[in-house]
């Protein structure tokens, strides 16, 4: 028998990964920054603070983020080839697939649940929880120890298969691993916690905001939403222009990969800041009266963990109604 690092539960059997794959490719546009933006946003240190824009009319990125993350799951599910900005993963002892790696997820959850308890719901212990963008289960596996049942959602079948193996390693019995779509259609019934960390920035902002709306519709009365988003890009205008070209101009991404010594088809990782005000507007429209925000340092992309609780007398919306919500980008 094994115990989860940082926890006390023991587990005994494995779970299954849903075999079907459905990819919803609703692409949202991204607008390149202009010289006027650079002048307006330039800081004293010569860096730019660029807040995300929710609506624009320019063409969408060439990058299909779902396809690229499926590719990551196939050859690098632990993202060993990617420089991490996650402060919980910067400890050099956190070797991918080691028990310390999952302990970093437990440390993150200890901080998160502490904030939920202090600011929202003392003694919060969800019966059903969702980890959206769960990948190999670094956070989802220890999250399962804090609730009766946990649903890990990801776009990559290979990452979900690895998450299932990790769950079996820790004898997790109360986890379900399902493939993602923008309608969250594989999440049945209300949930008490909808969680996502270091995920939404990799989607076009329009898709991310739509998923937040649907997540709120799935919450049970007094349910909690806890999501992380970057709110700014501190890179220079030249660096942002290069990144924009990699996502929008055919062939530039492949040339950049070759210049870095990577395979030409190495996946491109979108990094989209969000307008926190747009998220607050969605929370207000859903009747959330209590919202807590904690800033988190992530170098070029400073972020925020937004925690909100829906009213206790609010019934969860049916999925068919949730899937009708749309937001423009």
C-alpha positions in Angstrom: 0.0 0.0 0.0 1.2 3.5 -0.7 0.1 6.8 0.8 -0.1 10.1 -1.1 2.8 12.4 -0.1 1.4 15.1 2.2 -1.8 13.1 2.9 -3.0 10.2 5.0 -5.4 8.3 2.8 -4.4 4.9 1.4 -5.9 3.5 -1.8 -6.4 0.1 -3.3 -7.6 -0.1 -6.9 -7.2 1.6 -10.3 -9.6 3.6 -12.5 -10.4 3.7 -16.2 -9.8 6.4 -18.7 -12.7 7.2 -21.1 -11.6 5.9 -24.5 -13.5 8.3 -26.8 -12.0 11.5 -28.1 -13.9 14.6 -28.9 -12.0 17.8 -29.8 -13.9 21.1 -29.9 -11.9 23.6 -31.9 -13.6 26.9 -31.3 -10.8 29.3 -32.1 -10.7 32.8 -30.7 -8.8 35.7 -32.2 -5.8 37.4 -30.8 -4.8 41.0 -31.7 -1.1 41.9 -32.3 0.0 44.9 -30.2 0.5 48.2 -31.9 3.2 50.8 -31.3 0.5 52.9 -29.6 0.0 50.0 -27.1 3.7 49.9 -26.4 3.9 53.6 -25.7 0.9 53.5 -23.5 1.9 50.4 -21.5 5.7 50.9 -21.3 7.0 50.9 -17.8 10.0 52.7 -16.2 12.2 49.6 -16.6 11.5 49.4 -20.3 9.1 46.5 -20.1 5.5 46.6 -21.1 2.5 45.6 -19.0 0.0 44.4 -21.5 -3.5 43.5 -20.3 -5.5 41.0 -22.2 -8.2 42.2 -24.5 -11.5 40.4 -24.6 -12.9 41.5 -27.9 -11.2 42.1 -31.3 -11.9 41.4 -34.9 -8.5 40.4 -36.3 -7.9 36.9 -37.6 -7.5 34.0 -35.2 -4.1 32.3 -34.4 -3.0 29.6 -36.8 -2.1 27.4 -33.8 -4.7 24.8 -32.9 -4.1 24.7 -29.1 -5.9 21.4 -28.7 -3.9 19.6 -31.3 -0.6 20.9 -29.9 -1.5 19.8 -26.3 -2.4 16.4 -27.6 1.0 16.3 -29.2 2.6 17.4 -25.9 0.8 14.5 -24.2 2.3 12.0 -26.7 6.0 12.9 -26.3 6.3 15.0 -23.2 3.4 14.7 -20.8 5.5 16.0 -17.8 6.6 19.0 -19.9 10.3 18.3 -19.2 11.2 20.2 -22.3 9.4 23.4 -21.2 10.7 26.0 -18.8 8.3 26.1 -15.9 7.0 29.4 -14.5 5.1 27.6 -11.7 6.6 28.6 -8.3 5.3 25.2 -6.9 7.5 23.3 -9.4 10.7 25.4 -9.3 12.1 23.2 -6.5 14.9 21.2 -8.3 14.1 18.1 -6.3 10.7 17.8 -8.0 11.7 15.3 -10.6 8.8 14.5 -13.0 7.0 11.3 -12.1 8.6 11.2 -8.6 6.6 11.3 -5.4 8.1 14.8 -4.7 6.5 16.0 -8.0 3.1 15.1 -6.6 4.0 16.6 -3.2 4.3 20.0 -5.0 0.6 19.6 -6.0 -0.3 18.8 -2.4 1.5 21.9 -1.2 -0.4 24.0 -3.7 -3.7 22.5 -2.5 -2.8 23.2 1.1 -2.4 26.8 0.2 -5.6 26.9 -1.9 -7.8 25.2 0.6 -6.4 27.4 3.3 -7.5 30.4 1.4 -10.9 29.0 0.6 -11.4 28.2 4.3 -10.3 31.7 5.5 -12.1 33.7 2.8 -15.1 31.7 1.6 -16.1 28.5 3.4 -14.6 27.5 6.7 -13.9 23.8 6.8 -14.5 23.5 3.1 -14.4 19.8 1.9 -16.0 19.3 -1.5 -18.0 16.1 -2.1 -17.3 16.2 -5.9 -14.5 18.2 -7.5 -13.2 18.8 -11.0 -9.6 19.5 -12.1 -9.8 21.0 -15.5 -6.6 20.5 -17.5 -5.4 17.9 -15.1 -2.6 16.6 -17.3 -0.7 13.7 -15.6 -2.5 14.3 -12.3 0.0 16.4 -10.3 -2.8 18.3 -8.6 -5.7 15.9 -9.4 -4.3 12.9 -7.6 -3.8 14.7 -4.2 -7.1 16.5 -4.8 -8.9 13.1 -4.8 -7.8 12.7 -1.2 -9.8 15.8 -0.2 -13.2 14.8 -1.6 -15.5 11.8 -2.2 -15.0 11.8 -5.9 -12.7 13.7 -8.3 -13.0 14.2 -12.1 -9.8 14.9 -14.0 -10.4 16.5 -17.4 -7.8 17.0 -20.1 -7.6 17.2 -23.9 -4.8 14.7 -24.2 -5.6 10.9 -24.1 -2.0 10.1 -23.4 -1.8 12.6 -20.5 -5.0 11.0 -19.0 -3.5 7.5 -19.4 -0.5 8.7 -17.5 -2.7 10.2 -14.8 -4.5 6.9 -14.5 -1.2 5.1 -14.0 -0.2 7.7 -11.3 -3.5 7.3 -9.6 -3.0 3.5 -9.5 0.5 4.1 -8.1 -1.1 5.9 -5.1 -4.0 3.5 -4.9 -6.5 6.2 -5.8 -10.0 4.7 -6.2 -12.3 7.8 -6.3 -11.0 9.4 -9.6 -12.5 9.5 -13.0 -10.5 10.6 -16.0 -12.4 12.1 -18.9 -11.5 13.9 -22.2 -12.2 17.6 -22.4 -14.5 19.6 -24.7 -15.5 23.2 -24.5 -19.1 22.2 -23.3 -17.7 20.2 -20.3 -20.2 17.6 -21.5 -18.6 14.7 -19.8 -19.1 16.2 -16.3 -22.4 14.8 -15.0 -24.3 16.5 -12.3 -23.4 19.4 -10.0 -19.9 19.7 -8.5 -18.8 21.4 -5.3 -15.4 22.6 -6.6 -14.3 23.5 -10.1 -10.6 24.0 -10.3 -8.1 24.9 -12.9 -4.4 25.9 -12.5 -2.0 27.0 -15.2 -4.3 25.9 -18.0 -6.6 28.6 -19.3 -3.8 30.8 -20.6 -3.1 28.1 -23.2 -6.5 28.6 -24.8 -7.8 31.5 -26.8 -9.4 34.0 -24.3 -12.8 33.6 -25.8 -12.8 29.9 -25.2 -11.4 30.3 -21.7 -14.1 32.8 -20.7 -16.8 30.5 -22.1 -15.4 27.6 -20.1 -15.6 29.7 -16.9 -19.2 30.4 -17.6 -20.0 26.8 -18.1 -18.0 25.8 -15.0 -20.1 28.2 -12.9 -23.3 26.7 -14.3 -22.1 23.3 -13.1 -21.5 24.3 -9.5 -23.8 23.2 -6.7 -25.3 25.7 -4.3 -22.4 27.3 -2.3 -20.0 25.7 -4.7 -16.6 27.1 -5.3 -14.7 28.1 -8.5 -10.9 28.3 -8.2 -9.1 29.2 -11.4 -5.6 30.6 -12.2 -5.1 33.0 -15.1 -2.2 35.3 -16.1 -3.3 39.0 -16.2 -0.3 40.5 -18.0 2.6 39.9 -20.3 5.7 41.7 -19.1 7.9 41.0 -22.2 9.2 43.6 -24.5 7.2 44.6 -27.6 9.8 42.8 -29.8 9.4 39.6 -27.9 5.7 39.7 -28.0 5.8 40.4 -31.8 8.0 37.3 -32.3 5.6 35.2 -30.3 2.6 36.6 -32.2 4.3 35.7 -35.5 5.0 32.1 -34.3 1.3 31.7 -33.6 -0.1 33.6 -36.7 2.4 33.4 -39.6 2.8 30.0 -41.4 6.3 28.6 -41.1 7.6 31.0 -38.4 6.9 28.5 -35.6 8.8 25.8 -37.5 11.8 28.1 -38.2 11.9 29.1 -34.5 11.9 25.4 -33.5 14.8 24.7 -35.8 16.7 27.7 -34.4 16.3 26.3 -30.9 17.4 22.9 -31.9 13.9 21.4 -31.6 12.0 19.2 -34.1 10.2 21.3 -36.7 6.8 20.0 -35.4 7.5 20.8 -31.7 4.2 22.1 -30.4 3.6 25.8 -29.9 2.3 26.8 -26.4 -0.1 29.7 -26.5 0.2 32.1 -23.6 -2.8 34.5 -23.4 -3.3 36.9 -20.5 -6.8 37.5 -19.4 -8.7 40.7 -18.4 -9.5 40.1 -14.7 -12.3 42.6 -15.0 -14.0 40.4 -17.7 -13.8 37.5 -15.3 -15.3 39.5 -12.4 -18.2 40.5 -14.7 -18.9 36.9 -15.4 -18.9 36.1 -11.7 -21.2 39.1 -11.0 -23.6 37.9 -13.7 -23.7 34.5 -12.0 -24.6 36.0 -8.7 -21.3 35.5 -7.0 -21.1 38.0 -4.1 -17.9 36.7 -2.5 -14.7 36.8 -4.6 -11.1 36.4 -3.4 -8.0 37.0 -5.6 -4.4 36.1 -4.8 -1.6 37.3 -7.0 1.1 34.7 -7.9 4.5 35.6 -9.3 5.3 33.8 -12.6 8.1 35.9 -14.1 7.0 37.2 -17.5 3.3 36.3 -16.9 2.2 37.4 -13.5 -1.0 35.7 -12.6 -3.9 35.6 -10.2 -5.8 32.8 -8.5 -9.5 33.8 -8.5 -11.7 32.1 -6.0 -15.5 32.7 -6.0 -18.5 31.1 -4.3 -21.9 30.9 -5.8 -24.9 31.7 -3.6 -26.1 28.9 -1.3 -29.7 29.2 -2.5 -28.8 29.0 -6.2 -29.7 25.8 -8.0 -27.1 24.5 -10.6 -28.1 25.1 -14.2 -28.8 22.2 -16.5 -26.0 21.3 -18.9 -28.2 22.0 -21.9 -28.5 25.6 -20.7 -24.9 25.9 -19.8 -23.8 25.0 -23.3 -25.7 27.9 -24.8 -23.6 30.5 -23.2 -21.2 32.2 -25.6 -18.7 35.0 -25.3 -17.0 36.9 -28.1 -13.3 37.5 -28.5 
